[in-house]
Amino acid sequence: MSTENNFAYYTPKADGKIVCNLCYHACELKEGQTGICGVNKNTQGALETLVYGHPVAVHVDPVEKKPLYHLLPGSKVLSFGTVGCNFKCPFCQNWEISQKSIVDRSVTVTPQQMVALALEHGAKSIAYTYNEPTIFYPYAKEIGLLAKEKGIKSIFVTNGFESPQMVDDMASWVDGVNVDLKSWDSRYYKKVLKGGLEEVKATLKQMVECGIWVEVTTLLIEGHNDSEEQIRAMARFIAKELGTHVPWHLSAFYPNYKMQEHHATKLATLLKAKAIGEEESLAYIYLGNVGVEGTTQCPHCQTILIERQGYTQIENHLKEDACPVCSNIIAGVWR
């Protein structure tokens, strides 16, 4: 099965095995075998996405909750996810679905029905989220292409482990992404998360180069990824490799899943990280899960541009994508 952009979801092999092309794991699957994600299977020499058409969570959210602060702020987004994931993060907040692979086939939502839901609720975008959307890409893309015809944007909330071929394909229909940059420790990524730091870095750079709007989130967990060395390295990477205009969301950890005994992240830790990010010239840094309002300011003259209360936009003072005071163009997807 291939798309019009010649992105083949899998590559067949002479021995009846196939290689899944959806993420960097590139699982080689024999007949009847599923990949690391638990939901992509070799069925008679083809890749079958077992969760296709079977979401387990569908909600209408403010787009700021994704979090995306520079993409249609104040608008509604239809968010959905399935079971399964290609990472094994011990702190996952959606582990009840992401770390499961049993598909509830009693619930079926076709791509056409998903787009109709978005239209019904006045959503300006659809977010592929809650679990890792990379693993249900064939389903997501069918929805996204239909949504695009209706003027609805598409958002990926992702761990950034997409294959390079997929990222190239995403550029044809995905408008924005929020990518988790979970650590700056390659060993932690590989041993604990079962992913890869270098791959995530490559994905982020490729997404920016492809013209997809990118925002980055780092869940700060004290004692794991909050050292000044790690924070500065992440901030410097975003500024120098992605661009100082790329928003960085610093989010507080709360005990969850396999880390129930670990304490929550303090506000002071996030404020320290924000200060480091500012030292590295990042223009837009937002704090999450700590009750701090996510105001967007002009990086040139400090004028308040977008006022928010929690995830709700209160005022938007942007004038034709620019600061009304100094006319500095503010990076984002505003319409």
Secondary structure, 3 states (H helix, E strand, C coil): CECCCCCECEEECCCCCEEECCECCCCEECCCCECCCCCEEEECCEEEECCCCCCCEEEEEEHHHCCCCCECCCCEEEEEECCCCCCCCCCCCCHHHHCCCCCCCCCCCCHHHHHHHHHHCCCCEEEECCCCHHHHHHHHHHHHHHHHHCCCEEEEEECCCECHHHHHHHCCCCCEEEEECCCCCHHHHHHHHCCCHHHHHHHHHHHHHHCCEEEEEEEECCCCCCCHHHHHHHHHHHHHHHCCCCCEEEEECCCCCCCCCCCCCCHHHHHHHHHHHHHCCCCCEEEECCCCCCCEECCCCCCEEEEEECCEEEEECCECCECCCCCCECCCECC
